[in-house]
Amino acid sequence: MINPRTSLFALLLILGLPLIAGDIVSHKAISPDLALEMVKHALEACRKRGYQVTAVVVAGDGAEVALMRDVHASRFTIQIAREKANAVILSGIASGEFRDNRRDIQQEMNHVNGVLLLQGGLPISAGGYQLGAIGVSGAPGGERDELCAKDAIDKVQDRLEFAD
């Protein structure tokens, strides 16, 4: 099957039309292996504190890359963790910080499909790029969810800092 993008590029080359800067976009993404490692670290961090949680890592577009739910974490924690991470993707900042900064629209934002303004979602960044977000749900309180998410990021921070 012919890729339409490849065909368009070939046509432009044949016609001698120049590509305009910005026509081709580079994209950095978190690897599935690193995302899986991060959700494992989040679960381990919460287990050490006595909590059963779900952790989700989403890519920069909000698509799930890795998800892990501990044995006794409610199935509802899957959706909550995902929607906390999506709040980070929407705002570019921690979900709790977004909630605190925009209390004026918090109720409205909680009606946006797939976004939940609760503490427990953190951005994942490397080299000035937001690669995605991690969301955790299931601990008694969002501040505890966020601690587990932060522990997961801290465990891989060296790898994130030295990513190209």
C-alpha positions as CSV (number, residue, x, y, z in Angstrom):
1,M,0.0,0.0,0.0
2,I,1.3,3.4,-0.9
3,N,1.7,5.9,1.9
4,P,-0.1,9.2,1.0
5,R,2.6,11.3,2.8
6,T,5.4,9.6,0.9
7,S,3.5,10.1,-2.4
8,L,3.0,13.8,-1.7
9,F,6.6,14.2,-0.8
10,A,7.7,12.4,-4.0
11,L,5.3,14.6,-6.1
12,L,6.7,17.8,-4.6
13,L,10.2,16.6,-5.4
14,I,9.2,15.7,-9.0
15,L,7.6,19.1,-9.5
16,G,10.6,20.8,-8.0
17,L,8.5,22.6,-5.4
18,P,10.4,23.5,-2.3
19,L,9.4,22.2,1.1
20,I,8.5,25.0,3.5
21,A,10.1,24.9,6.9
22,G,7.7,23.3,9.3
23,D,6.2,21.0,6.7
24,I,8.0,18.1,8.4
25,V,7.8,17.9,12.1
26,S,10.2,15.9,14.4
27,H,8.6,14.2,17.4
28,K,10.1,12.9,20.6
29,A,8.3,10.2,22.5
30,I,8.7,8.1,25.6
31,S,9.5,4.5,24.8
32,P,7.1,1.8,25.9
33,D,10.0,0.2,27.9
34,L,10.6,3.3,29.9
35,A,6.9,3.9,30.4
36,L,6.5,0.4,31.7
37,E,9.4,0.8,34.1
38,M,7.8,4.0,35.4
39,V,4.5,2.5,36.2
40,K,6.2,-0.4,38.0
41,H,8.2,2.1,40.0
42,A,5.0,4.0,40.9
43,L,3.3,0.8,42.1
44,E,6.4,-0.2,44.1
45,A,6.6,3.3,45.7
46,C,2.9,3.1,46.7
47,R,3.2,-0.5,48.0
48,K,6.0,0.6,50.3
49,R,3.6,3.2,51.8
50,G,0.8,0.5,52.1
51,Y,-1.3,1.7,49.1
52,Q,-2.7,-0.3,46.2
53,V,-2.9,1.9,43.1
54,T,-3.0,2.1,39.4
55,A,-0.4,4.0,37.4
56,V,-0.7,5.1,33.8
57,V,1.9,6.7,31.5
58,V,0.5,8.5,28.5
59,A,2.3,10.0,25.5
60,G,2.3,13.6,24.6
61,D,-1.0,13.1,22.7
62,G,-2.7,11.4,25.6
63,A,-2.5,7.9,24.2
64,E,-1.7,5.2,26.8
65,V,1.8,3.8,26.6
66,A,1.8,1.7,29.8
67,L,-0.7,0.9,32.5
68,M,-0.4,-1.2,35.6
69,R,-3.1,-1.9,38.3
70,D,-2.1,-3.4,41.6
71,V,-4.0,-6.5,42.8
72,H,-6.4,-4.7,45.2
73,A,-6.7,-1.4,43.4
74,S,-10.3,-0.7,42.3
75,R,-10.9,-0.9,38.6
76,F,-12.1,2.7,38.8
77,T,-8.5,3.8,39.5
78,I,-7.6,3.0,35.9
79,Q,-9.9,5.7,34.6
80,I,-8.9,8.2,37.3
81,A,-5.2,7.7,36.8
82,R,-5.6,8.1,33.0
83,E,-7.6,11.3,33.4
84,K,-5.2,12.8,35.8
85,A,-2.4,12.2,33.3
86,N,-4.6,13.7,30.5
87,A,-5.0,16.9,32.7
88,V,-1.2,17.2,32.6
89,I,-1.2,16.8,28.8
90,L,-3.9,19.5,28.5
91,S,-2.1,22.0,30.8
92,G,1.5,21.1,30.7
93,I,1.8,21.2,34.4
94,A,1.0,18.8,37.4
95,S,-2.7,18.0,37.6
96,G,-3.0,19.3,41.1
97,E,-1.2,22.6,40.2
98,F,-3.6,23.0,37.2
99,R,-6.5,22.5,39.6
100,D,-5.2,25.0,42.1
101,N,-4.3,27.6,39.4
102,R,-7.7,27.3,37.7
103,R,-10.3,26.8,40.4
104,D,-12.5,29.2,38.4
105,I,-13.0,26.5,35.8
106,Q,-12.4,23.3,37.8
107,Q,-16.0,22.2,37.6
108,E,-16.2,22.8,33.9
109,M,-12.9,21.0,33.2
110,N,-14.1,18.0,35.2
111,H,-16.9,17.7,32.6
112,V,-14.4,17.5,29.7
113,N,-14.4,13.9,28.6
114,G,-11.1,12.2,29.6
115,V,-9.8,14.9,31.9
116,L,-10.0,15.0,35.7
117,L,-8.5,17.8,37.8
118,L,-7.3,15.9,40.8
119,Q,-3.8,15.7,42.3
120,G,-1.7,12.7,41.2
121,G,-0.6,13.5,37.6
122,L,2.9,14.8,36.7
123,P,4.6,15.7,33.5
124,I,7.4,13.6,32.1
125,S,10.0,15.8,30.4
126,A,13.4,15.4,28.8
127,G,15.6,17.9,27.0
128,G,12.9,20.6,27.2
129,Y,10.2,18.4,25.6
130,Q,7.2,17.2,27.4
131,L,7.2,13.5,26.5
132,G,4.0,12.6,28.3
133,A,2.6,12.3,31.8
134,I,2.2,9.8,34.6
135,G,-1.0,9.5,36.6
136,V,-1.5,7.6,39.8
137,S,-4.8,6.8,41.6
138,G,-5.8,4.7,44.6
139,A,-3.8,6.0,47.5
140,P,-5.9,7.8,50.2
141,G,-5.5,11.3,48.8
142,G,-4.1,12.8,45.6
143,E,-1.0,14.1,47.4
144,R,0.0,10.5,48.1
145,D,-0.7,9.5,44.5
146,E,1.5,12.4,43.4
147,L,4.3,11.2,45.7
148,C,4.3,7.8,44.1
149,A,4.3,9.4,40.6
150,K,7.2,11.6,41.6
151,D,9.1,8.6,43.0
152,A,8.7,6.9,39.6
153,I,10.0,9.9,37.7
154,D,12.9,10.3,40.2
155,K,13.9,6.7,39.6
156,V,14.4,7.3,35.8
157,Q,15.4,11.0,36.0
158,D,19.1,10.4,35.0
159,R,17.9,8.6,31.9
160,L,15.5,11.4,31.1
161,E,18.1,14.1,31.6
162,F,20.6,12.5,29.3
163,A,18.1,11.5,26.5
164,D,18.9,13.0,23.1
